[in-house]
């Protein structure tokens, strides 16, 4: 299957900007509905497609998902986000949106830095 043709760095940066700008927050203009990190973002290949037009294996985020979780319905919710192994899935059970967004933003920043450092090292090498 072809991978998402967007650059992984662009995808992660967009998601970080989306969360930082309140993208998962409640809007007074729309009826309330629960939002799902990654899945309800424009960074998701299936955003706006109710019938999953693209398999999750085409998304760059699948590379961060443990192999045993890649066949789950929402595999990106099983990405280990920190040293303690918290995932979007486990954080959703805590029902603390602020904590979830904070942990996801920290993970996104760390991944962006890791990728930028790797690219810089490749240019220097």
N, C-alpha and C positions, 0 to 999 in steps of 0.2 A: 504494500500500500504506500502511496506517496505521502511524505510528511507535509505538514503545513508549510506553505512556501514563505511564511513570514519568518524573520530572524527571531531566534529565541530571546535574544536580548531585547528586541523591540516588544515582544509579547510580554515579558516580565516587567519591563518598564511601563508599558501601557497599563498593566494590571495594578502596579503600585500607584500610578497616577490616578487610576479609577477609584481605588480604595481611599487614597488620600483626599480626593475631592468629594468624598461622601457618596460614592456610587452605589453602595449597598444600604445607604440610609433611607429612611422613610421620606417619601415626597408627599407634600400636602396636595399635589395636583392629581395624584393617582390613588386608587384604593389600596389599602394595605395588603400586602401579601408577603409571605416569608421569602427572603432572598437567599440564594445559595452561592457561597463564595466560589469563584471560578466559573461555575455553571451559568450564572445570571449576569455575566459580564460580556462585553463586546469582544473580549479576548478569547472567548470560547468559540470554537469552530461551529458549534451547534446553536449559538445564541439566536433565538427567534425561530428556530426550526423545531416544532413540537415532536417530530418523528425522527430526530437524530439523523440528519442527512449525511453526516460524516461519522465514521467510527472513531472512537477516542484514540485509537492507535495512531491516527494521523496527526494528533496534537503533540507539540513539543513537551507538554507537561508529563506525558506518559513516561518520559525518560527518568523522571524523578519518583515514579511510583514503584514500590517494591514489586518484583515479578509475580509474586503470589496474589497480588491485588489487582493486576492489570485487566482482568476479566470482569471486575465488579461493575455495577451499573454506572457509578460515578467514580472512576478510578482516581481522579485527581484529588478526591477527598481523603485519600489514604497516603498522601505524600507526608513523610515525616518532616515536621516543620522546625523541630528543635531537638536538643540533646535528650530530652525526656520522651521523645517519640510522639508528642502531641500531633494530631492530624486535624484537618477540618472536620472529619467525621467525629472524632472524640470531643473536639471543642464545641460542636453543635449540641452535644448532649448536656453540656454545662449551661447552655442558654445564656451566654454572656457575650453579646455581639462586640462590645468594645474590646474585650480580651482577645476574641478571635481575630478581629481586624488588626490588633497590635501584633499578635504572633505572626500572622500572615505577612504583614508589612516587614517585620524583622527578617523573615525568611526570604522574601523577595529582595530586600536590600542586600542580604548576604549572597544570594545567588547572582545578582547583578554584579556585585563587586568581584566575585569569583570569576565570572565570565570575562569581565573587563580586564582583570589582572592576567588571565590566561591569554587573551588577545594581545595585550601589551607585551607579554613575555615572548609571544610568537613573533611579534614585530622586531623585538630586540635581538632575538636568537638567530 
